[in-house]
Amino acid sequence: MDNNEINEVIIVDVKMPFLSMVVFMVKAAIASIPAFIILAIIGGIFSVVLGGIFGGIGGIL
């Protein structure tokens, strides 16, 4: 079976009650807090490593 037909979906409208949308956005905001903490830790480690590598170069010059 070789099906080369392309199916496309176009969303025209999403009907969602306002209160449900508010609850969804609050949940999304709360879920983003741990992700931000993890990214901040990774960024901190990255900056410490780069600071350790390139920090010694400033003393030489």
mmCIF file of the N, C-alpha and C atoms, coordinates in Angstrom:
data_MODEL
# 
_entry.id   MODEL 
# 
loop_
_atom_site.group_PDB 
_atom_site.id 
_atom_site.type_symbol 
_atom_site.label_atom_id 
_atom_site.label_alt_id 
_atom_site.label_comp_id 
_atom_site.label_asym_id 
_atom_site.label_entity_id 
_atom_site.label_seq_id 
_atom_site.pdbx_PDB_ins_code 
_atom_site.Cartn_x 
_atom_site.Cartn_y 
_atom_site.Cartn_z 
_atom_site.occupancy 
_atom_site.B_iso_or_equiv 
_atom_site.pdbx_formal_charge 
_atom_site.auth_seq_id 
_atom_site.auth_comp_id 
_atom_site.auth_asym_id 
_atom_site.auth_atom_id 
_atom_site.pdbx_PDB_model_num 
ATOM 1   N N  . MET A 1 1  ? 0.838   -1.182 0.000  1.00 0.00 ? 1  MET A N  1 
ATOM 2   C CA . MET A 1 1  ? 0.000   0.000  0.000  1.00 0.00 ? 1  MET A CA 1 
ATOM 3   C C  . MET A 1 1  ? 0.880   1.242  0.000  1.00 0.00 ? 1  MET A C  1 
ATOM 4   N N  . ASP A 1 2  ? 0.808   1.956  -1.087 1.00 0.00 ? 2  ASP A N  1 
ATOM 5   C CA . ASP A 1 2  ? 1.588   3.181  -1.203 1.00 0.00 ? 2  ASP A CA 1 
ATOM 6   C C  . ASP A 1 2  ? 0.628   4.356  -1.268 1.00 0.00 ? 2  ASP A C  1 
ATOM 7   N N  . ASN A 1 3  ? 0.566   5.112  -0.180 1.00 0.00 ? 3  ASN A N  1 
ATOM 8   C CA . ASN A 1 3  ? -0.368  6.228  -0.095 1.00 0.00 ? 3  ASN A CA 1 
ATOM 9   C C  . ASN A 1 3  ? 0.422   7.531  -0.120 1.00 0.00 ? 3  ASN A C  1 
ATOM 10  N N  . ASN A 1 4  ? 0.413   8.222  -1.242 1.00 0.00 ? 4  ASN A N  1 
ATOM 11  C CA . ASN A 1 4  ? 1.159   9.469  -1.380 1.00 0.00 ? 4  ASN A CA 1 
ATOM 12  C C  . ASN A 1 4  ? 0.279   10.699 -1.205 1.00 0.00 ? 4  ASN A C  1 
ATOM 13  N N  . GLU A 1 5  ? -0.914  10.489 -0.727 1.00 0.00 ? 5  GLU A N  1 
ATOM 14  C CA . GLU A 1 5  ? -1.850  11.599 -0.546 1.00 0.00 ? 5  GLU A CA 1 
ATOM 15  C C  . GLU A 1 5  ? -1.439  12.428 0.661  1.00 0.00 ? 5  GLU A C  1 
ATOM 16  N N  . ILE A 1 6  ? -1.436  13.749 0.509  1.00 0.00 ? 6  ILE A N  1 
ATOM 17  C CA . ILE A 1 6  ? -1.072  14.658 1.591  1.00 0.00 ? 6  ILE A CA 1 
ATOM 18  C C  . ILE A 1 6  ? -2.355  15.190 2.227  1.00 0.00 ? 6  ILE A C  1 
ATOM 19  N N  . ASN A 1 7  ? -2.447  15.027 3.536  1.00 0.00 ? 7  ASN A N  1 
ATOM 20  C CA . ASN A 1 7  ? -3.608  15.527 4.277  1.00 0.00 ? 7  ASN A CA 1 
ATOM 21  C C  . ASN A 1 7  ? -3.206  16.793 5.015  1.00 0.00 ? 7  ASN A C  1 
ATOM 22  N N  . GLU A 1 8  ? -3.934  17.860 4.804  1.00 0.00 ? 8  GLU A N  1 
ATOM 23  C CA . GLU A 1 8  ? -3.674  19.115 5.492  1.00 0.00 ? 8  GLU A CA 1 
ATOM 24  C C  . GLU A 1 8  ? -4.852  19.455 6.386  1.00 0.00 ? 8  GLU A C  1 
ATOM 25  N N  . VAL A 1 9  ? -4.526  20.044 7.537  1.00 0.00 ? 9  VAL A N  1 
ATOM 26  C CA . VAL A 1 9  ? -5.553  20.455 8.481  1.00 0.00 ? 9  VAL A CA 1 
ATOM 27  C C  . VAL A 1 9  ? -5.389  21.946 8.730  1.00 0.00 ? 9  VAL A C  1 
ATOM 28  N N  . ILE A 1 10 ? -6.451  22.677 8.590  1.00 0.00 ? 10 ILE A N  1 
ATOM 29  C CA . ILE A 1 10 ? -6.449  24.112 8.866  1.00 0.00 ? 10 ILE A CA 1 
ATOM 30  C C  . ILE A 1 10 ? -7.462  24.378 9.972  1.00 0.00 ? 10 ILE A C  1 
ATOM 31  N N  . ILE A 1 11 ? -6.980  24.928 11.088 1.00 0.00 ? 11 ILE A N  1 
ATOM 32  C CA . ILE A 1 11 ? -7.858  25.242 12.212 1.00 0.00 ? 11 ILE A CA 1 
ATOM 33  C C  . ILE A 1 11 ? -8.392  26.657 12.003 1.00 0.00 ? 11 ILE A C  1 
ATOM 34  N N  . VAL A 1 12 ? -9.693  26.780 11.952 1.00 0.00 ? 12 VAL A N  1 
ATOM 35  C CA . VAL A 1 12 ? -10.327 28.067 11.684 1.00 0.00 ? 12 VAL A CA 1 
ATOM 36  C C  . VAL A 1 12 ? -10.706 28.769 12.978 1.00 0.00 ? 12 VAL A C  1 
ATOM 37  N N  . ASP A 1 13 ? -11.218 28.033 13.955 1.00 0.00 ? 13 ASP A N  1 
ATOM 38  C CA . ASP A 1 13 ? -11.697 28.656 15.178 1.00 0.00 ? 13 ASP A CA 1 
ATOM 39  C C  . ASP A 1 13 ? -11.586 27.671 16.331 1.00 0.00 ? 13 ASP A C  1 
ATOM 40  N N  . VAL A 1 14 ? -11.261 28.182 17.486 1.00 0.00 ? 14 VAL A N  1 
ATOM 41  C CA . VAL A 1 14 ? -11.236 27.379 18.705 1.00 0.00 ? 14 VAL A CA 1 
ATOM 42  C C  . VAL A 1 14 ? -12.196 28.049 19.681 1.00 0.00 ? 14 VAL A C  1 
ATOM 43  N N  . LYS A 1 15 ? -13.237 27.338 20.016 1.00 0.00 ? 15 LYS A N  1 
ATOM 44  C CA . LYS A 1 15 ? -14.211 27.881 20.967 1.00 0.00 ? 15 LYS A CA 1 
ATOM 45  C C  . LYS A 1 15 ? -13.886 27.331 22.351 1.00 0.00 ? 15 LYS A C  1 
ATOM 46  N N  . MET A 1 16 ? -13.486 28.244 23.227 1.00 0.00 ? 16 MET A N  1 
ATOM 47  C CA . MET A 1 16 ? -13.078 27.858 24.575 1.00 0.00 ? 16 MET A CA 1 
ATOM 48  C C  . MET A 1 16 ? -13.637 28.893 25.533 1.00 0.00 ? 16 MET A C  1 
ATOM 49  N N  . PRO A 1 17 ? -14.306 28.465 26.588 1.00 0.00 ? 17 PRO A N  1 
ATOM 50  C CA . PRO A 1 17 ? -14.826 29.435 27.553 1.00 0.00 ? 17 PRO A CA 1 
ATOM 51  C C  . PRO A 1 17 ? -13.693 30.248 28.190 1.00 0.00 ? 17 PRO A C  1 
ATOM 52  N N  . PHE A 1 18 ? -13.992 31.496 28.529 1.00 0.00 ? 18 PHE A N  1 
ATOM 53  C CA . PHE A 1 18 ? -12.975 32.398 29.059 1.00 0.00 ? 18 PHE A CA 1 
ATOM 54  C C  . PHE A 1 18 ? -12.359 31.865 30.347 1.00 0.00 ? 18 PHE A C  1 
ATOM 55  N N  . LEU A 1 19 ? -13.163 31.336 31.250 1.00 0.00 ? 19 LEU A N  1 
ATOM 56  C CA . LEU A 1 19 ? -12.652 30.830 32.524 1.00 0.00 ? 19 LEU A CA 1 
ATOM 57  C C  . LEU A 1 19 ? -11.722 29.648 32.308 1.00 0.00 ? 19 LEU A C  1 
ATOM 58  N N  . SER A 1 20 ? -12.059 28.772 31.366 1.00 0.00 ? 20 SER A N  1 
ATOM 59  C CA . SER A 1 20 ? -11.179 27.645 31.061 1.00 0.00 ? 20 SER A CA 1 
ATOM 60  C C  . SER A 1 20 ? -9.853  28.128 30.490 1.00 0.00 ? 20 SER A C  1 
ATOM 61  N N  . MET A 1 21 ? -9.913  29.183 29.685 1.00 0.00 ? 21 MET A N  1 
ATOM 62  C CA . MET A 1 21 ? -8.682  29.734 29.123 1.00 0.00 ? 21 MET A CA 1 
ATOM 63  C C  . MET A 1 21 ? -7.821  30.348 30.214 1.00 0.00 ? 21 MET A C  1 
ATOM 64  N N  . VAL A 1 22 ? -8.426  31.021 31.175 1.00 0.00 ? 22 VAL A N  1 
ATOM 65  C CA . VAL A 1 22 ? -7.679  31.612 32.284 1.00 0.00 ? 22 VAL A CA 1 
ATOM 66  C C  . VAL A 1 22 ? -7.015  30.517 33.114 1.00 0.00 ? 22 VAL A C  1 
ATOM 67  N N  . VAL A 1 23 ? -7.756  29.450 33.405 1.00 0.00 ? 23 VAL A N  1 
ATOM 68  C CA . VAL A 1 23 ? -7.200  28.338 34.177 1.00 0.00 ? 23 VAL A CA 1 
ATOM 69  C C  . VAL A 1 23 ? -6.032  27.709 33.416 1.00 0.00 ? 23 VAL A C  1 
ATOM 70  N N  . PHE A 1 24 ? -6.186  27.532 32.107 1.00 0.00 ? 24 PHE A N  1 
ATOM 71  C CA . PHE A 1 24 ? -5.112  26.969 31.296 1.00 0.00 ? 24 PHE A CA 1 
ATOM 72  C C  . PHE A 1 24 ? -3.865  27.850 31.329 1.00 0.00 ? 24 PHE A C  1 
ATOM 73  N N  . MET A 1 25 ? -4.036  29.158 31.215 1.00 0.00 ? 25 MET A N  1 
ATOM 74  C CA . MET A 1 25 ? -2.889  30.062 31.218 1.00 0.00 ? 25 MET A CA 1 
ATOM 75  C C  . MET A 1 25 ? -2.194  30.090 32.587 1.00 0.00 ? 25 MET A C  1 
ATOM 76  N N  . VAL A 1 26 ? -2.975  30.002 33.665 1.00 0.00 ? 26 VAL A N  1 
ATOM 77  C CA . VAL A 1 26 ? -2.379  29.954 35.007 1.00 0.00 ? 26 VAL A CA 1 
ATOM 78  C C  . VAL A 1 26 ? -1.579  28.670 35.172 1.00 0.00 ? 26 VAL A C  1 
ATOM 79  N N  . LYS A 1 27 ? -2.121  27.550 34.703 1.00 0.00 ? 27 LYS A N  1 
ATOM 80  C CA . LYS A 1 27 ? -1.386  26.282 34.781 1.00 0.00 ? 27 LYS A CA 1 
ATOM 81  C C  . LYS A 1 27 ? -0.117  26.331 33.953 1.00 0.00 ? 27 LYS A C  1 
ATOM 82  N N  . ALA A 1 28 ? -0.175  26.950 32.783 1.00 0.00 ? 28 ALA A N  1 
ATOM 83  C CA . ALA A 1 28 ? 1.014   27.063 31.941 1.00 0.00 ? 28 ALA A CA 1 
ATOM 84  C C  . ALA A 1 28 ? 2.072   27.936 32.615 1.00 0.00 ? 28 ALA A C  1 
ATOM 85  N N  . ALA A 1 29 ? 1.647   29.006 33.272 1.00 0.00 ? 29 ALA A N  1 
ATOM 86  C CA . ALA A 1 29 ? 2.591   29.878 33.965 1.00 0.00 ? 29 ALA A CA 1 
ATOM 87  C C  . ALA A 1 29 ? 3.241   29.158 35.143 1.00 0.00 ? 29 ALA A C  1 
ATOM 88  N N  . ILE A 1 30 ? 2.461   28.388 35.877 1.00 0.00 ? 30 ILE A N  1 
ATOM 89  C CA . ILE A 1 30 ? 3.003   27.636 37.013 1.00 0.00 ? 30 ILE A CA 1 
ATOM 90  C C  . ILE A 1 30 ? 3.951   26.548 36.519 1.00 0.00 ? 30 ILE A C  1 
ATOM 91  N N  . ALA A 1 31 ? 3.622   25.911 35.392 1.00 0.00 ? 31 ALA A N  1 
ATOM 92  C CA . ALA A 1 31 ? 4.477   24.859 34.849 1.00 0.00 ? 31 ALA A CA 1 
ATOM 93  C C  . ALA A 1 31 ? 5.788   25.422 34.307 1.00 0.00 ? 31 ALA A C  1 
ATOM 94  N N  . SER A 1 32 ? 5.819   26.689 33.941 1.00 0.00 ? 32 SER A N  1 
ATOM 95  C CA . SER A 1 32 ? 7.044   27.268 33.390 1.00 0.00 ? 32 SER A CA 1 
ATOM 96  C C  . SER A 1 32 ? 8.065   27.611 34.478 1.00 0.00 ? 32 SER A C  1 
ATOM 97  N N  . ILE A 1 33 ? 7.645   27.694 35.730 1.00 0.00 ? 33 ILE A N  1 
ATOM 98  C CA . ILE A 1 33 ? 8.566   28.064 36.817 1.00 0.00 ? 33 ILE A CA 1 
ATOM 99  C C  . ILE A 1 33 ? 9.675   27.025 36.997 1.00 0.00 ? 33 ILE A C  1 
ATOM 100 N N  . PRO A 1 34 ? 9.376   25.724 37.104 1.00 0.00 ? 34 PRO A N  1 
ATOM 101 C CA . PRO A 1 34 ? 10.477  24.751 37.223 1.00 0.00 ? 34 PRO A CA 1 
ATOM 102 C C  . PRO A 1 34 ? 11.378  24.733 35.984 1.00 0.00 ? 34 PRO A C  1 
ATOM 103 N N  . ALA A 1 35 ? 10.806  24.936 34.807 1.00 0.00 ? 35 ALA A N  1 
ATOM 104 C CA . ALA A 1 35 ? 11.617  24.970 33.596 1.00 0.00 ? 35 ALA A CA 1 
ATOM 105 C C  . ALA A 1 35 ? 12.584  26.149 33.644 1.00 0.00 ? 35 ALA A C  1 
ATOM 106 N N  . PHE A 1 36 ? 12.123  27.305 34.122 1.00 0.00 ? 36 PHE A N  1 
ATOM 107 C CA . PHE A 1 36 ? 13.003  28.465 34.241 1.00 0.00 ? 36 PHE A CA 1 
ATOM 108 C C  . PHE A 1 36 ? 14.117  28.211 35.255 1.00 0.00 ? 36 PHE A C  1 
ATOM 109 N N  . ILE A 1 37 ? 13.798  27.553 36.354 1.00 0.00 ? 37 ILE A N  1 
ATOM 110 C CA . ILE A 1 37 ? 14.816  27.249 37.370 1.00 0.00 ? 37 ILE A CA 1 
ATOM 111 C C  . ILE A 1 37 ? 15.880  26.333 36.794 1.00 0.00 ? 37 ILE A C  1 
ATOM 112 N N  . ILE A 1 38 ? 15.464  25.307 36.056 1.00 0.00 ? 38 ILE A N  1 
ATOM 113 C CA . ILE A 1 38 ? 16.417  24.380 35.446 1.00 0.00 ? 38 ILE A CA 1 
ATOM 114 C C  . ILE A 1 38 ? 17.302  25.116 34.442 1.00 0.00 ? 38 ILE A C  1 
ATOM 115 N N  . LEU A 1 39 ? 16.700  25.965 33.603 1.00 0.00 ? 39 LEU A N  1 
ATOM 116 C CA . LEU A 1 39 ? 17.489  26.721 32.631 1.00 0.00 ? 39 LEU A CA 1 
ATOM 117 C C  . LEU A 1 39 ? 18.444  27.696 33.315 1.00 0.00 ? 39 LEU A C  1 
ATOM 118 N N  . ALA A 1 40 ? 18.031  28.283 34.434 1.00 0.00 ? 40 ALA A N  1 
ATOM 119 C CA . ALA A 1 40 ? 18.912  29.195 35.168 1.00 0.00 ? 40 ALA A CA 1 
ATOM 120 C C  . ALA A 1 40 ? 20.106  28.448 35.753 1.00 0.00 ? 40 ALA A C  1 
ATOM 121 N N  . ILE A 1 41 ? 19.879  27.236 36.254 1.00 0.00 ? 41 ILE A N  1 
ATOM 122 C CA . ILE A 1 41 ? 20.979  26.427 36.797 1.00 0.00 ? 41 ILE A CA 1 
ATOM 123 C C  . ILE A 1 41 ? 21.956  26.054 35.686 1.00 0.00 ? 41 ILE A C  1 
ATOM 124 N N  . ILE A 1 42 ? 21.418  25.617 34.537 1.00 0.00 ? 42 ILE A N  1 
ATOM 125 C CA . ILE A 1 42 ? 22.286  25.254 33.415 1.00 0.00 ? 42 ILE A CA 1 
ATOM 126 C C  . ILE A 1 42 ? 23.072  26.480 32.937 1.00 0.00 ? 42 ILE A C  1 
ATOM 127 N N  . GLY A 1 43 ? 22.412  27.630 32.846 1.00 0.00 ? 43 GLY A N  1 
ATOM 128 C CA . GLY A 1 43 ? 23.106  28.852 32.446 1.00 0.00 ? 43 GLY A CA 1 
ATOM 129 C C  . GLY A 1 43 ? 24.172  29.268 33.447 1.00 0.00 ? 43 GLY A C  1 
ATOM 130 N N  . GLY A 1 44 ? 23.903  29.090 34.731 1.00 0.00 ? 44 GLY A N  1 
ATOM 131 C CA . GLY A 1 44 ? 24.888  29.412 35.760 1.00 0.00 ? 44 GLY A CA 1 
ATOM 132 C C  . GLY A 1 44 ? 26.113  28.528 35.670 1.00 0.00 ? 44 GLY A C  1 
ATOM 133 N N  . ILE A 1 45 ? 25.891  27.234 35.469 1.00 0.00 ? 45 ILE A N  1 
ATOM 134 C CA . ILE A 1 45 ? 27.012  26.297 35.317 1.00 0.00 ? 45 ILE A CA 1 
ATOM 135 C C  . ILE A 1 45 ? 27.829  26.661 34.080 1.00 0.00 ? 45 ILE A C  1 
ATOM 136 N N  . PHE A 1 46 ? 27.137  26.969 32.985 1.00 0.00 ? 46 PHE A N  1 
ATOM 137 C CA . PHE A 1 46 ? 27.802  27.339 31.743 1.00 0.00 ? 46 PHE A CA 1 
ATOM 138 C C  . PHE A 1 46 ? 28.647  28.597 31.924 1.00 0.00 ? 46 PHE A C  1 
ATOM 139 N N  . SER A 1 47 ? 28.121  29.590 32.621 1.00 0.00 ? 47 SER A N  1 
ATOM 140 C CA . SER A 1 47 ? 28.873  30.825 32.817 1.00 0.00 ? 47 SER A CA 1 
ATOM 141 C C  . SER A 1 47 ? 30.056  30.624 33.762 1.00 0.00 ? 47 SER A C  1 
ATOM 142 N N  . VAL A 1 48 ? 29.917  29.750 34.746 1.00 0.00 ? 48 VAL A N  1 
ATOM 143 C CA . VAL A 1 48 ? 31.029  29.458 35.649 1.00 0.00 ? 48 VAL A CA 1 
ATOM 144 C C  . VAL A 1 48 ? 32.150  28.758 34.885 1.00 0.00 ? 48 VAL A C  1 
ATOM 145 N N  . VAL A 1 49 ? 31.783  27.804 34.019 1.00 0.00 ? 49 VAL A N  1 
ATOM 146 C CA . VAL A 1 49 ? 32.794  27.089 33.233 1.00 0.00 ? 49 VAL A CA 1 
ATOM 147 C C  . VAL A 1 49 ? 33.509  28.060 32.283 1.00 0.00 ? 49 VAL A C  1 
ATOM 148 N N  . LEU A 1 50 ? 32.738  28.888 31.569 1.00 0.00 ? 50 LEU A N  1 
ATOM 149 C CA . LEU A 1 50 ? 33.373  29.841 30.671 1.00 0.00 ? 50 LEU A CA 1 
ATOM 150 C C  . LEU A 1 50 ? 34.190  30.882 31.435 1.00 0.00 ? 50 LEU A C  1 
ATOM 151 N N  . GLY A 1 51 ? 33.717  31.286 32.601 1.00 0.00 ? 51 GLY A N  1 
ATOM 152 C CA . GLY A 1 51 ? 34.480  32.226 33.423 1.00 0.00 ? 51 GLY A CA 1 
ATOM 153 C C  . GLY A 1 51 ? 35.783  31.611 33.897 1.00 0.00 ? 51 GLY A C  1 
ATOM 154 N N  . GLY A 1 52 ? 35.751  30.323 34.214 1.00 0.00 ? 52 GLY A N  1 
ATOM 155 C CA . GLY A 1 52 ? 36.976  29.646 34.630 1.00 0.00 ? 52 GLY A CA 1 
ATOM 156 C C  . GLY A 1 52 ? 37.958  29.488 33.488 1.00 0.00 ? 52 GLY A C  1 
ATOM 157 N N  . ILE A 1 53 ? 37.432  29.248 32.299 1.00 0.00 ? 53 ILE A N  1 
ATOM 158 C CA . ILE A 1 53 ? 38.307  29.065 31.138 1.00 0.00 ? 53 ILE A CA 1 
ATOM 159 C C  . ILE A 1 53 ? 38.905  30.407 30.693 1.00 0.00 ? 53 ILE A C  1 
ATOM 160 N N  . PHE A 1 54 ? 38.036  31.400 30.507 1.00 0.00 ? 54 PHE A N  1 
ATOM 161 C CA . PHE A 1 54 ? 38.504  32.677 29.960 1.00 0.00 ? 54 PHE A CA 1 
ATOM 162 C C  . PHE A 1 54 ? 38.881  33.683 31.038 1.00 0.00 ? 54 PHE A C  1 
ATOM 163 N N  . GLY A 1 55 ? 38.650  33.383 32.294 1.00 0.00 ? 55 GLY A N  1 
ATOM 164 C CA . GLY A 1 55 ? 39.011  34.311 33.360 1.00 0.00 ? 55 GLY A CA 1 
ATOM 165 C C  . GLY A 1 55 ? 40.519  34.425 33.534 1.00 0.00 ? 55 GLY A C  1 
ATOM 166 N N  . GLY A 1 56 ? 41.242  33.342 33.296 1.00 0.00 ? 56 GLY A N  1 
ATOM 167 C CA . GLY A 1 56 ? 42.687  33.372 33.404 1.00 0.00 ? 56 GLY A CA 1 
ATOM 168 C C  . GLY A 1 56 ? 43.357  34.138 32.282 1.00 0.00 ? 56 GLY A C  1 
ATOM 169 N N  . ILE A 1 57 ? 42.676  34.258 31.155 1.00 0.00 ? 57 ILE A N  1 
ATOM 170 C CA . ILE A 1 57 ? 43.256  34.972 30.029 1.00 0.00 ? 57 ILE A CA 1 
ATOM 171 C C  . ILE A 1 57 ? 43.403  36.466 30.342 1.00 0.00 ? 57 ILE A C  1 
ATOM 172 N N  . GLY A 1 58 ? 42.483  37.024 31.092 1.00 0.00 ? 58 GLY A N  1 
ATOM 173 C CA . GLY A 1 58 ? 42.542  38.443 31.435 1.00 0.00 ? 58 GLY A CA 1 
ATOM 174 C C  . GLY A 1 58 ? 43.756  38.786 32.279 1.00 0.00 ? 58 GLY A C  1 
ATOM 175 N N  . GLY A 1 59 ? 44.211  37.859 33.100 1.00 0.00 ? 59 GLY A N  1 
ATOM 176 C CA . GLY A 1 59 ? 45.389  38.106 33.945 1.00 0.00 ? 59 GLY A CA 1 
ATOM 177 C C  . GLY A 1 59 ? 46.674  38.111 33.138 1.00 0.00 ? 59 GLY A C  1 
ATOM 178 N N  . ILE A 1 60 ? 46.689  37.378 32.051 1.00 0.00 ? 60 ILE A N  1 
ATOM 179 C CA . ILE A 1 60 ? 47.899  37.297 31.226 1.00 0.00 ? 60 ILE A CA 1 
ATOM 180 C C  . ILE A 1 60 ? 48.079  38.578 30.421 1.00 0.00 ? 60 ILE A C  1 
ATOM 181 N N  . LEU A 1 61 ? 46.980  39.068 29.875 1.00 0.00 ? 61 LEU A N  1 
ATOM 182 C CA . LEU A 1 61 ? 47.071  40.257 29.040 1.00 0.00 ? 61 LEU A CA 1 
ATOM 183 C C  . LEU A 1 61 ? 47.125  41.437 29.943 1.00 0.00 ? 61 LEU A C  1 
# 
